[in-house]
Amino acid sequence: MDQRYLPLFSPLRIGECTIKNRFVMAPMGPAGLADAKGAFTQGGIDFYAERAKGGVGLIIAGMCYADNTVEPHNGGTMPCPTLEPVLFKRTAKQLTERVHAYDAKIFLQLSAGFGRVTNRIPPGQLPIAPSPIPYCWDPSITCRAISTQEVQEIVRAMGRAASIAKDAGFDGVEIHAMHEGYLLDQFALECCNHRTDQYGGSLENRIRFAVEILEEIKKICGRDFPVIMRYSTKSFMKGFNQGALPGESFHEAGRDTPEGLQIARMLEQAGYDALDADVGCYDAWYWNHPPMYFEKGMYLPFNRELKEQVSIPVLTAGRLDDPDLALQALTSGSTDMIAMARPLLADPHWVSKFYQGHLEDIRPCISCQEGCIGRLKKYLHISCAVNPAAAREREMALTPALTSKRVAVIGGGVAGCEAARVLALRGHKPELFEASDHLGGNLIPASAPSFKEDERQLLAWYRKQLDDLAVPVHLNCKITPESIPEHFDVYLIATGSTAKTFPLGDGIPVYPAADILEERVNSTGPYVIIGGGLVGCETALMLAQQGEQVSIVESLPKLLGQNGPLCHANSQMLLDLIRYHAVAVYTQSTAQSVDQTGLIIRQGEQSIHLPAGTVILSVGYRSENQLWEPLLRQGKEVYLLGDARHVSNIMYAIWDAYEVALGI
């Protein structure tokens, strides 16, 4: 390791707990890692133990329910210490013992409730809140204001949960959360809290809930038991369900920075031992779960201000997976600890690879949020698009092949690269055949925008892994049904997909999006993009950020109506950026023809002429799988991978490849 990085590996104390280095596994909802009784599953224990093995100094295991009465939750979603305490302690003790074996510390994140942002409402019930305010996911529903007694029930439940956590060997707890707009945050926000009891009105009253939780935990667990608050200093909220972008001028409807810093001082005075801090709320959800459209380290300016106001440690996450940026953040006084969530899903050994000087071997997170936040919210199971074994470490572990086979991998996109990598690691003899002069397939144009730097890094990672594994790669080698190589035991068809096109007549030039993204052609604006899916919207954003005039024509009623990002934060930010950059949008419209000055579209009964210098087609892809049937007819063992099987996204290309290569 380069010696200048040593400050990142220096110890730090949170209360009476000493952490061996400055790296934290940030809390994530461990959906799918608990059983119906609220105890950790074996998969949950393996998940956290693998990250401890990977060198992280502190794990914050999130997020557990403390109360299950005021705000009921379905069993099997998240852990819950108070549901079956004996069972929880038995499984949690196994978890903490394994984590401690690697000299890592582990805190348990305890939830005081979701309130208006809960993802699922039990039948016949209403979401809870401090006051009758709109439900985040359906504003036509008004939340139920909880009583003073119910607030105090939650306080007592948080104390019981912390006591159980301490008995199970956790080194501290983090309170979830005066952050992101969860229930504690709703009590603290004046726009959400209209109460007249001791929990409403003045700022002191609005944070009383959080202070009483701390006092209850310290009373039961002792003053030396560390308690962290998950905290947001600013909301970036223009109104309910309206977020604000970086650099956007707006009136803050939630918590603004001066109040945020004042509350931070009050939390320290109350006795909190550290602040795990960011900015944002569900109404501006992309701030709390930043997509690739954000610059790296977006919380650092806010947390630098925070550190000037408090003396307790400040933890910072937010795309801090660049070692130089992490070092600068620490040494400049912007943070005390570097917290990472998604990067440790992508590569659980991020910290140890960094420490050993193997930075190029770190598998990068691409901030797509398909496997993590997207699947967590929709399917209640956390995972990772680029690491299929995340949260399935035991069941998806790579095992040596009983018989080494020669495998032809035809196609060098991410599916082909992932298959070849996994096959080689298992002891097979893969050879990769790629028709072009480079690996990457459709990820090459997809990673062209400046905000896709992590996808370019992922391609570099694949190239290095295949080189290190000595996988033969045959470039400029197009395989046809007549030239299928012989003497292989298995064939994997990973030939990807090609862009759909259609004629628009004579006039201004019409190009597929890939030609523009890769700068294969000379083009001039204004630009009209036909297709408002993910590729079309990201192409529009790239051009708009370059100062071009851009329009999008989409046949559906809205952009990203099909195959958009699974994670709401990604789609919300992309749509807000398109609006912010003044991209003209024509929905429920179809392209008719081009002429010498633009594109003619049909919107209902109206014909509209859009002035343009270039038209860009982004209307989907068609699977390329012409080798499939010839190989089947020959009786070969053959599998289709990725887009060649079904046009989808990078996650399913990698997951398909991993699954098939694991089973050969």
C-alpha positions as CSV (number, residue, x, y, z in Angstrom):
1,M,0.0,0.0,0.0
2,D,1.1,3.5,-0.8
3,Q,2.1,5.0,2.6
4,R,0.2,8.2,2.0
5,Y,-3.0,6.3,2.5
6,L,-2.0,5.3,6.1
7,P,-4.4,7.9,7.7
8,L,-7.3,5.9,6.3
9,F,-6.0,2.9,8.4
10,S,-5.6,4.7,11.7
11,P,-7.8,3.9,14.6
12,L,-10.7,6.0,15.8
13,R,-12.9,6.0,18.9
14,I,-16.7,6.2,18.9
15,G,-17.5,6.7,22.6
16,E,-15.6,3.9,24.3
17,C,-15.4,1.8,21.2
18,T,-12.1,1.7,19.2
19,I,-12.4,1.1,15.5
20,K,-9.3,-0.3,13.8
21,N,-9.5,1.8,10.6
22,R,-11.7,4.6,9.1
23,F,-13.8,2.3,6.8
24,V,-17.4,1.6,7.7
25,M,-19.9,-0.7,6.1
26,A,-22.8,1.7,5.9
27,P,-26.2,0.4,6.9
28,M,-28.5,-1.1,4.3
29,G,-31.9,-2.6,4.7
30,P,-31.1,-6.3,5.1
31,A,-34.2,-7.5,3.4
32,G,-34.2,-11.2,2.8
33,L,-31.6,-11.8,5.6
34,A,-34.1,-12.4,8.4
35,D,-36.6,-15.2,9.0
36,A,-40.3,-14.8,9.9
37,K,-39.4,-14.6,13.6
38,G,-37.1,-11.6,13.1
39,A,-33.8,-13.5,13.6
40,F,-30.9,-13.4,11.3
41,T,-30.7,-16.2,8.7
42,Q,-27.5,-18.1,7.9
43,G,-27.3,-16.0,4.7
44,G,-27.4,-12.8,6.8
45,I,-24.6,-14.0,9.1
46,D,-22.5,-15.0,6.1
47,F,-23.2,-11.6,4.4
48,Y,-21.8,-9.5,7.2
49,A,-19.0,-11.9,8.1
50,E,-17.7,-11.7,4.5
51,R,-17.4,-7.9,4.7
52,A,-15.6,-8.2,8.1
53,K,-13.2,-10.7,6.4
54,G,-12.8,-8.1,3.7
55,G,-11.1,-5.6,6.1
56,V,-13.7,-3.1,7.0
57,G,-13.3,-1.6,10.5
58,L,-16.9,-1.1,11.5
59,I,-20.1,-2.7,10.2
60,I,-23.4,-1.0,10.9
61,A,-25.9,-3.9,10.4
62,G,-29.1,-2.2,9.3
63,M,-32.0,-1.9,9.6
64,C,-33.9,-3.7,12.3
65,Y,-37.4,-3.0,13.5
66,A,-37.6,-2.3,17.2
67,D,-41.4,-1.7,17.4
68,N,-43.9,-4.1,15.8
69,T,-47.1,-2.8,17.4
70,V,-47.5,0.9,16.6
71,E,-46.2,0.3,13.1
72,P,-46.7,-3.4,12.3
73,H,-44.4,-5.1,9.8
74,N,-44.7,-8.3,7.9
75,G,-42.5,-11.2,9.2
76,G,-39.5,-12.2,7.2
77,T,-38.7,-8.6,5.9
78,M,-36.1,-7.2,8.3
79,P,-34.6,-8.5,11.6
80,C,-36.5,-7.5,14.8
81,P,-34.8,-8.0,18.2
82,T,-38.0,-7.6,20.2
83,L,-40.2,-10.1,18.3
84,E,-38.5,-13.3,19.5
85,P,-35.6,-12.1,21.7
86,V,-34.1,-15.5,22.5
87,L,-34.0,-16.5,18.9
88,F,-32.7,-13.2,17.8
89,K,-29.9,-13.3,20.4
90,R,-28.9,-16.8,19.4
91,T,-28.5,-15.9,15.7
92,A,-27.1,-12.4,16.3
93,K,-24.5,-13.8,18.7
94,Q,-23.2,-16.1,15.9
95,L,-23.0,-13.0,13.7
96,T,-21.1,-10.8,16.2
97,E,-18.7,-13.6,17.1
98,R,-17.8,-14.1,13.4
99,V,-17.4,-10.4,12.8
100,H,-15.2,-10.0,15.9
101,A,-12.9,-12.8,14.8
102,Y,-11.7,-10.4,12.1
103,D,-11.1,-7.6,14.7
104,A,-14.0,-5.6,13.2
105,K,-16.7,-3.9,15.3
106,I,-20.4,-4.2,14.6
107,F,-23.2,-1.8,15.5
108,L,-26.9,-2.7,15.0
109,Q,-29.1,-0.1,13.4
110,L,-32.5,0.2,15.1
111,S,-35.5,1.7,13.4
112,A,-37.9,4.0,15.3
113,G,-40.3,3.7,12.3
114,F,-40.9,4.6,8.7
115,G,-44.1,6.7,9.0
116,R,-45.2,8.3,5.7
117,V,-42.5,6.7,3.7
118,T,-43.2,3.0,4.5
119,N,-43.1,0.9,1.4
120,R,-45.9,-1.5,2.4
121,I,-49.1,-0.9,4.4
122,P,-50.8,-3.9,6.1
123,P,-54.4,-4.4,4.8
124,G,-56.9,-2.3,6.6
125,Q,-54.3,0.0,8.2
126,L,-53.0,3.5,7.5
127,P,-49.4,4.6,7.5
128,I,-48.5,6.5,10.7
129,A,-46.9,9.9,11.0
130,P,-46.6,12.7,13.6
131,S,-49.6,14.5,12.1
132,P,-52.1,13.9,9.3
133,I,-49.9,14.4,6.2
134,P,-49.8,12.8,2.7
135,Y,-48.5,9.3,2.3
136,C,-45.3,9.5,0.2
137,W,-46.2,6.7,-2.3
138,D,-49.9,7.7,-2.7
139,P,-50.7,11.3,-1.7
140,S,-54.4,10.5,-1.8
141,I,-53.9,8.6,1.4
142,T,-53.6,10.6,4.6
143,C,-51.4,9.2,7.4
144,R,-52.7,8.5,10.9
145,A,-51.2,10.7,13.6
146,I,-49.8,8.5,16.4
147,S,-50.7,9.3,20.0
148,T,-48.4,10.6,22.7
149,Q,-48.6,7.1,24.3
150,E,-47.6,5.4,21.1
151,V,-44.5,7.7,20.8
152,Q,-43.5,6.5,24.3
153,E,-44.2,2.9,23.4
154,I,-41.7,3.2,20.5
155,V,-39.1,4.9,22.9
156,R,-39.4,1.9,25.3
157,A,-39.2,-0.6,22.4
158,M,-36.0,1.1,21.2
159,G,-34.5,0.7,24.7
160,R,-35.5,-3.0,24.8
161,A,-34.0,-3.6,21.3
162,A,-30.7,-1.9,22.2
163,S,-30.5,-4.0,25.4
164,I,-31.0,-7.2,23.4
165,A,-28.4,-6.1,20.8
166,K,-25.9,-5.5,23.6
167,D,-26.5,-8.9,25.1
168,A,-26.0,-10.4,21.6
169,G,-22.5,-8.9,21.4
170,F,-23.1,-5.8,19.3
171,D,-20.6,-3.0,20.1
172,G,-23.1,-0.2,19.8
173,V,-26.3,0.9,18.0
174,E,-27.3,3.4,15.4
175,I,-30.7,5.1,15.5
176,H,-32.7,5.0,12.3
177,A,-33.2,7.9,11.8
178,M,-33.5,11.6,11.8
179,H,-32.6,11.2,8.2
180,E,-34.1,10.7,4.8
181,G,-37.6,11.5,6.0
182,Y,-38.3,8.5,8.3
183,L,-40.5,8.8,11.3
184,L,-38.0,10.5,13.6
185,D,-37.2,12.9,10.8
186,Q,-40.9,13.6,10.3
187,F,-41.2,14.6,14.0
188,A,-38.2,16.9,13.6
189,L,-39.5,18.5,10.3
190,E,-41.8,21.4,10.9
191,C,-43.6,20.7,7.6
192,C,-44.6,17.2,8.9
193,N,-45.1,17.9,12.6
194,H,-48.2,19.9,13.5
195,R,-48.6,18.4,17.0
196,T,-49.6,20.3,20.1
197,D,-48.2,17.9,22.7
198,Q,-44.7,17.7,24.1
199,Y,-43.4,16.3,20.8
200,G,-44.6,19.3,18.6
201,G,-44.1,23.0,18.3
202,S,-40.6,24.2,19.2
203,L,-37.5,22.7,17.8
204,E,-36.7,21.2,21.3
205,N,-40.0,19.5,21.3
206,R,-39.7,18.2,17.7
207,I,-36.4,16.4,18.5
208,R,-37.6,15.3,21.9
209,F,-38.5,11.8,20.4
210,A,-34.9,11.3,19.4
211,V,-33.5,12.6,22.7
212,E,-35.8,10.3,24.8
213,I,-34.7,7.3,22.7
214,L,-31.1,8.1,23.5
215,E,-31.8,8.5,27.2
216,E,-33.7,5.3,27.3
217,I,-30.9,3.3,25.7
218,K,-28.2,4.9,27.9
219,K,-30.3,4.2,31.0
220,I,-30.6,0.5,30.1
221,C,-27.3,-0.2,28.4
222,G,-25.0,2.2,30.3
223,R,-23.4,5.5,29.4
224,D,-20.4,3.9,27.8
225,F,-22.6,2.0,25.2
226,P,-22.1,3.9,21.9
227,V,-25.2,5.3,20.2
228,I,-25.0,6.9,16.7
229,M,-27.7,9.0,15.0
230,R,-28.3,8.5,11.3
231,Y,-28.8,12.2,10.4
232,S,-29.5,14.5,7.4
233,T,-28.5,18.1,7.8
234,K,-30.6,19.3,4.8
235,S,-33.7,17.9,3.1
236,F,-33.5,19.3,-0.5
237,M,-37.3,19.3,-0.4
238,K,-39.3,21.7,-2.5
239,G,-42.6,20.2,-1.2
240,F,-44.1,16.8,-0.7
241,N,-42.9,14.5,-3.5
242,Q,-40.8,17.3,-5.0
243,G,-37.0,17.2,-4.8
244,A,-34.3,19.7,-5.7
245,L,-31.2,19.0,-7.8
246,P,-27.6,20.0,-7.0
247,G,-27.2,23.6,-8.0
248,E,-30.9,24.2,-8.3
249,S,-32.4,27.4,-6.8
250,F,-35.4,26.6,-4.6
251,H,-37.1,27.3,-1.3
252,E,-36.4,24.6,1.2
253,A,-39.6,23.2,2.5
254,G,-37.9,20.7,4.8
255,R,-34.8,21.2,7.0
256,D,-32.3,23.8,5.8
257,T,-28.7,23.8,6.7
258,P,-28.8,26.4,9.6
259,E,-31.5,24.4,11.4
260,G,-29.7,21.1,10.5
261,L,-26.5,22.3,12.2
262,Q,-28.4,23.6,15.2
263,I,-30.0,20.2,15.7
264,A,-26.6,18.5,15.3
265,R,-25.3,20.6,18.2
266,M,-28.4,19.6,20.3
267,L,-27.9,15.9,19.5
268,E,-24.3,16.1,20.6
269,Q,-25.3,17.9,23.8
270,A,-27.9,15.2,24.5
271,G,-25.2,12.6,24.4
272,Y,-25.1,11.0,21.0
273,D,-21.6,9.6,20.3
274,A,-21.4,10.2,16.5
275,L,-23.4,11.3,13.6
276,D,-23.7,9.2,10.4
277,A,-24.6,12.2,8.2
278,D,-25.9,13.0,4.7
279,V,-28.5,15.2,3.1
280,G,-31.9,14.5,1.4
281,C,-35.3,12.9,2.1
282,Y,-37.7,10.7,0.3
283,D,-39.1,13.7,-1.6
284,A,-35.6,14.1,-3.0
285,W,-34.7,10.5,-2.7
286,Y,-31.8,10.5,-5.1
287,W,-29.8,12.5,-2.5
288,N,-29.9,9.6,0.0
289,H,-29.3,6.9,-2.6
290,P,-27.1,8.7,-5.2
291,P,-27.2,7.4,-8.8
292,M,-24.3,7.8,-11.2
293,Y,-25.6,11.2,-12.2
294,F,-24.1,12.7,-9.0
295,E,-20.5,13.7,-8.7
296,K,-18.5,11.5,-6.2
297,G,-18.4,12.6,-2.6
298,M,-21.5,14.9,-2.9
299,Y,-22.0,15.0,0.9
300,L,-18.5,16.2,1.8
301,P,-19.2,20.0,1.6
302,F,-22.2,19.5,3.9
303,N,-20.3,17.3,6.4
304,R,-17.4,19.7,6.5
305,E,-19.8,22.3,7.8
306,L,-21.2,19.8,10.2
307,K,-17.7,18.9,11.6
308,E,-17.1,22.6,12.3
309,Q,-20.1,22.5,14.6
310,V,-19.7,19.2,16.6
311,S,-16.8,17.5,18.2
312,I,-18.2,13.9,18.0
313,P,-17.1,11.8,15.0
314,V,-18.9,12.3,11.7
315,L,-19.4,9.4,9.3
316,T,-19.8,10.1,5.6
317,A,-20.9,7.9,2.7
318,G,-22.0,9.0,-0.8
319,R,-19.9,7.6,-3.7
320,L,-16.7,7.7,-1.7
321,D,-15.2,4.6,-3.4
322,D,-12.2,6.6,-4.9
323,P,-9.2,6.1,-2.6
324,D,-7.7,9.6,-3.3
325,L,-11.0,11.3,-2.7
326,A,-11.5,9.3,0.5
327,L,-8.0,10.3,1.7
328,Q,-8.7,14.0,0.8
329,A,-12.0,13.9,2.7
330,L,-10.3,12.6,5.8
331,T,-7.2,14.8,5.8
332,S,-9.1,18.0,4.9
333,G,-11.4,17.6,7.9
334,S,-14.6,16.9,5.9
335,T,-15.2,13.6,7.7
336,D,-13.8,11.2,10.3
337,M,-14.8,7.9,8.7
338,I,-15.4,6.7,5.2
339,A,-18.7,4.8,4.9
340,M,-19.5,2.6,2.0
341,A,-22.6,0.5,1.3
342,R,-23.0,-0.4,-2.4
343,P,-19.2,-0.7,-3.1
344,L,-19.1,-3.4,-0.4
345,L,-21.9,-5.2,-2.1
346,A,-20.0,-5.1,-5.3
347,D,-16.7,-6.2,-3.7
348,P,-16.8,-7.3,0.0
349,H,-13.0,-7.2,0.0
350,W,-12.7,-3.6,-1.1
351,V,-10.8,-2.5,2.0
352,S,-8.3,-5.5,2.0
353,K,-7.6,-5.1,-1.7
354,F,-7.0,-1.4,-1.2
355,Y,-4.7,-2.1,1.8
356,Q,-2.7,-4.7,-0.2
357,G,-2.3,-2.3,-3.1
358,H,-4.5,-4.2,-5.5
359,L,-6.8,-1.3,-6.5
360,E,-7.2,-2.6,-10.1
361,D,-8.8,-5.8,-8.7
362,I,-11.6,-4.0,-6.9
363,R,-14.9,-4.8,-8.7
364,P,-16.5,-1.3,-9.0
365,C,-20.1,-0.4,-8.0
366,I,-21.8,1.2,-11.0
367,S,-24.5,3.1,-8.9
368,C,-27.2,1.5,-11.0
369,Q,-29.1,0.5,-7.9
370,E,-30.8,-2.4,-9.7
371,G,-29.7,-5.2,-7.4
372,C,-29.6,-3.2,-4.1
373,I,-32.2,-0.5,-3.6
374,G,-34.4,-1.4,-6.5
375,R,-34.8,-5.1,-5.6
376,L,-34.9,-4.3,-1.9
377,K,-37.9,-2.0,-2.4
378,K,-39.7,-4.2,-5.0
379,Y,-38.8,-7.8,-4.0
380,L,-37.6,-7.4,-0.4
381,H,-34.2,-8.9,-1.0
382,I,-30.9,-7.0,-1.2
383,S,-28.3,-8.1,-3.8
384,C,-26.0,-6.5,-6.3
385,A,-26.0,-6.2,-10.1
386,V,-22.3,-6.8,-10.6
387,N,-21.9,-9.3,-7.8
388,P,-24.5,-12.1,-8.1
389,A,-23.2,-13.7,-4.8
390,A,-24.0,-10.6,-2.7
391,A,-26.3,-11.7,0.2
392,R,-26.1,-15.2,-1.2
393,E,-22.5,-15.9,-0.3
394,R,-22.9,-19.5,0.7
395,E,-25.4,-20.7,-1.9
396,M,-23.7,-18.9,-4.8
397,A,-20.1,-19.7,-3.8
398,L,-17.8,-20.7,-6.6
399,T,-16.8,-24.4,-6.3
400,P,-14.1,-26.3,-8.3
401,A,-15.4,-28.1,-11.3
402,L,-15.4,-31.9,-10.9
403,T,-14.4,-32.3,-14.6
404,S,-12.6,-29.5,-16.4
405,K,-14.3,-28.8,-19.7
406,R,-13.4,-26.8,-22.8
407,V,-16.0,-24.0,-23.2
408,A,-16.4,-21.7,-26.1
409,V,-17.8,-18.4,-25.0
410,I,-19.0,-16.6,-28.1
411,G,-19.5,-12.9,-27.5
412,G,-17.3,-10.5,-25.5
413,G,-19.9,-8.3,-23.8
414,V,-20.4,-8.3,-20.0
415,A,-22.2,-11.7,-20.1
416,G,-19.4,-13.3,-22.1
417,C,-16.7,-11.8,-19.9
418,E,-18.5,-12.8,-16.7
419,A,-19.0,-16.4,-17.9
420,A,-15.4,-16.7,-19.0
421,R,-14.2,-15.3,-15.6
422,V,-16.3,-17.7,-13.5
423,L,-15.5,-20.7,-15.7
424,A,-11.7,-20.1,-15.4
425,L,-12.0,-19.6,-11.6
426,R,-13.7,-23.0,-11.3
427,G,-11.0,-24.8,-13.3
428,H,-12.7,-25.0,-16.7
429,K,-10.8,-24.0,-19.9
430,P,-12.9,-21.2,-21.5
431,E,-12.0,-19.4,-24.7
432,L,-13.7,-16.2,-25.7
433,F,-14.6,-15.3,-29.3
434,E,-15.5,-11.6,-30.1
435,A,-16.4,-10.3,-33.5
436,S,-15.1,-6.8,-32.9
437,D,-11.6,-5.6,-31.9
438,H,-12.5,-5.0,-28.3
439,L,-14.4,-6.4,-25.3
440,G,-17.5,-4.8,-23.9
441,G,-20.3,-5.1,-26.3
442,N,-23.2,-2.7,-25.8
443,L,-21.7,-1.5,-22.6
444,I,-19.1,0.4,-24.7
445,P,-21.7,3.0,-26.0
446,A,-23.7,2.8,-22.8
447,S,-20.7,3.8,-20.7
448,A,-19.8,6.8,-23.0
449,P,-21.5,9.6,-21.1
450,S,-19.2,11.3,-18.6
451,F,-21.4,10.2,-15.7
452,K,-20.8,6.5,-16.6
453,E,-17.2,6.4,-15.4
454,D,-17.8,3.4,-13.2
455,E,-19.1,1.4,-16.1
456,R,-15.9,2.1,-18.0
457,Q,-14.0,1.0,-14.8
458,L,-16.0,-2.2,-14.8
459,L,-15.0,-3.0,-18.3
460,A,-11.3,-2.4,-17.4
461,W,-11.8,-4.7,-14.4
462,Y,-13.1,-7.5,-16.6
463,R,-10.2,-7.1,-19.1
464,K,-7.7,-7.4,-16.2
465,Q,-9.5,-10.4,-14.6
466,L,-9.5,-12.3,-17.9
467,D,-5.8,-11.4,-18.5
468,D,-4.8,-12.5,-15.0
469,L,-6.7,-15.8,-15.5
470,A,-5.0,-16.3,-18.9
471,V,-8.3,-16.8,-20.7
472,P,-7.6,-16.9,-24.5
473,V,-9.5,-14.0,-26.1
474,H,-9.9,-14.1,-29.9
475,L,-10.8,-10.6,-31.1
476,N,-11.9,-9.8,-34.7
477,C,-13.3,-13.3,-34.8
478,K,-16.9,-13.4,-36.0
479,I,-18.4,-16.9,-35.5
480,T,-21.1,-17.8,-38.1
481,P,-23.1,-21.0,-38.3
482,E,-20.6,-22.2,-40.9
483,S,-17.5,-21.4,-38.7
484,I,-18.5,-22.7,-35.3
485,P,-15.3,-24.0,-33.7
486,E,-15.1,-27.7,-33.0
487,H,-13.6,-29.6,-30.1
488,F,-15.4,-27.7,-27.4
489,D,-17.5,-29.5,-24.7
490,V,-19.9,-26.6,-24.1
491,Y,-20.9,-23.5,-26.0
492,L,-22.2,-20.3,-24.4
493,I,-23.9,-17.9,-26.8
494,A,-23.4,-14.4,-25.5
495,T,-23.7,-12.5,-28.8
496,G,-25.8,-9.7,-27.2
497,S,-28.3,-7.6,-29.2
498,T,-28.4,-5.0,-32.0
499,A,-30.3,-1.7,-32.0
500,K,-33.7,-1.7,-33.7
501,T,-33.9,0.8,-36.6
502,F,-36.6,1.8,-39.1
503,P,-36.6,4.1,-42.2
504,L,-37.8,7.7,-41.9
505,G,-37.3,8.8,-45.5
506,D,-34.8,11.2,-47.0
507,G,-33.6,14.3,-45.2
508,I,-31.5,15.0,-42.2
509,P,-29.3,12.1,-41.0
510,V,-30.8,9.5,-38.7
511,Y,-28.4,7.4,-36.5
512,P,-28.7,4.8,-33.8
513,A,-27.9,6.1,-30.3
514,A,-24.7,4.0,-30.2
515,D,-23.3,5.9,-33.2
516,I,-23.7,9.2,-31.3
517,L,-22.6,7.9,-27.9
518,E,-19.4,6.5,-29.4
519,E,-18.9,9.5,-31.7
520,R,-18.7,7.1,-34.7
521,V,-20.3,9.8,-36.9
522,N,-20.2,13.6,-37.2
523,S,-23.5,15.1,-36.1
524,T,-24.9,18.5,-35.5
525,G,-27.8,19.8,-33.4
526,P,-30.5,20.4,-32.6
527,Y,-31.0,16.7,-31.7
528,V,-34.3,14.8,-31.7
529,I,-34.2,11.4,-29.9
530,I,-36.9,8.9,-30.8
531,G,-37.5,6.7,-27.8
532,G,-37.7,7.8,-24.1
533,G,-36.4,4.7,-22.5
534,L,-33.2,4.6,-20.4
535,V,-30.8,4.8,-23.3
536,G,-32.7,7.6,-25.0
537,C,-33.0,9.7,-21.7
538,E,-29.3,9.2,-20.9
539,T,-28.3,10.2,-24.4
540,A,-30.5,13.3,-24.1
541,L,-28.9,14.2,-20.8
542,M,-25.4,13.8,-22.1
543,L,-26.1,16.0,-25.1
544,A,-27.9,18.6,-23.0
545,Q,-25.0,18.8,-20.6
546,Q,-22.8,19.5,-23.6
547,G,-25.0,22.5,-24.3
548,E,-27.0,21.0,-27.2
549,Q,-30.7,21.6,-27.8
550,V,-32.5,18.3,-27.4
551,S,-36.0,16.9,-27.7
552,I,-37.4,13.4,-26.9
553,V,-40.2,11.8,-28.8
554,E,-41.9,8.9,-26.9
555,S,-45.0,6.9,-27.9
556,L,-45.9,6.0,-24.3
557,P,-47.7,8.4,-21.9
558,K,-44.4,9.0,-20.0
559,L,-40.6,8.7,-20.2
560,L,-39.0,5.6,-18.8
561,G,-42.4,3.9,-19.2
562,Q,-40.8,0.6,-20.1
563,N,-37.6,-1.0,-18.9
564,G,-36.6,2.0,-16.9
565,P,-34.5,1.8,-13.7
566,L,-35.9,-0.4,-11.1
567,C,-34.8,2.1,-8.4
568,H,-37.0,5.1,-8.0
569,A,-34.1,7.3,-7.0
570,N,-32.4,6.7,-10.4
571,S,-35.5,7.3,-12.5
572,Q,-36.6,10.3,-10.3
573,M,-33.2,12.0,-10.7
574,L,-32.9,11.3,-14.4
575,L,-36.3,12.8,-15.1
576,D,-35.6,15.8,-12.9
577,L,-32.3,16.4,-14.8
578,I,-34.1,16.2,-18.1
579,R,-36.5,18.9,-16.9
580,Y,-33.7,20.9,-15.4
581,H,-31.7,20.9,-18.6
582,A,-34.8,22.0,-20.6
583,V,-35.0,18.9,-22.8
584,A,-38.3,19.2,-24.7
585,V,-40.5,16.1,-24.2
586,Y,-43.2,14.9,-26.6
587,T,-45.1,11.9,-25.1
588,Q,-47.8,9.9,-26.8
589,S,-46.2,10.9,-30.0
590,T,-44.8,8.9,-33.0
591,A,-42.2,9.8,-35.6
592,Q,-43.4,10.0,-39.1
593,S,-40.6,11.2,-41.4
594,V,-37.6,13.5,-41.8
595,D,-37.2,16.3,-44.2
596,Q,-34.3,18.7,-44.9
597,T,-34.8,20.7,-41.7
598,G,-36.2,18.3,-39.1
599,L,-38.5,15.5,-38.0
600,I,-42.3,15.4,-38.4
601,I,-44.1,13.7,-35.6
602,R,-47.8,12.8,-34.9
603,Q,-49.3,13.7,-31.5
604,G,-52.9,12.7,-31.5
605,E,-54.5,14.3,-34.5
606,Q,-51.8,17.0,-34.7
607,S,-48.8,16.9,-36.9
608,I,-45.7,18.7,-35.5
609,H,-42.5,19.7,-37.2
610,L,-39.4,19.6,-34.9
611,P,-36.4,21.5,-36.2
612,A,-33.4,19.2,-36.0
613,G,-29.9,18.7,-37.5
614,T,-29.8,15.0,-36.4
615,V,-32.4,12.4,-35.4
616,I,-31.3,9.6,-33.0
617,L,-33.0,6.3,-32.8
618,S,-33.3,4.7,-29.4
619,V,-36.2,2.3,-29.8
620,G,-34.9,-0.9,-28.2
621,Y,-32.7,-3.9,-29.1
622,R,-33.2,-7.2,-30.8
623,S,-31.5,-10.4,-29.6
624,E,-28.7,-11.8,-31.7
625,N,-28.9,-15.6,-31.3
626,Q,-28.4,-17.1,-34.8
627,L,-25.9,-19.7,-33.5
628,W,-28.4,-21.2,-31.1
629,E,-30.3,-23.5,-33.4
630,P,-27.3,-24.8,-35.4
631,L,-25.6,-25.9,-32.2
632,L,-28.8,-27.5,-30.9
633,R,-29.2,-29.4,-34.1
634,Q,-25.6,-30.7,-33.7
635,G,-26.6,-32.0,-30.2
636,K,-24.2,-29.7,-28.4
637,E,-24.5,-28.6,-24.8
638,V,-25.3,-24.9,-25.4
639,Y,-26.7,-22.0,-23.4
640,L,-27.9,-18.5,-24.2
641,L,-26.7,-15.7,-22.0
642,G,-27.7,-12.1,-21.4
643,D,-29.3,-10.2,-24.3
644,A,-28.9,-13.1,-26.6
645,R,-31.5,-14.9,-24.5
646,H,-33.6,-11.9,-23.5
647,V,-32.9,-8.2,-24.0
648,S,-32.7,-6.7,-20.5
649,N,-30.0,-4.9,-18.5
650,I,-26.5,-5.3,-17.2
651,M,-27.6,-7.0,-14.0
652,Y,-29.3,-9.9,-15.8
653,A,-26.5,-10.2,-18.3
654,I,-24.1,-10.8,-15.4
655,W,-26.5,-12.9,-13.3
656,D,-27.3,-15.2,-16.2
657,A,-23.6,-15.7,-17.0
658,Y,-22.7,-16.4,-13.3
659,E,-25.6,-18.9,-12.9
660,V,-24.8,-20.9,-16.0
661,A,-21.0,-20.8,-15.5
662,L,-21.5,-21.9,-11.9
663,G,-23.6,-24.9,-13.0
664,I,-21.2,-26.3,-15.7
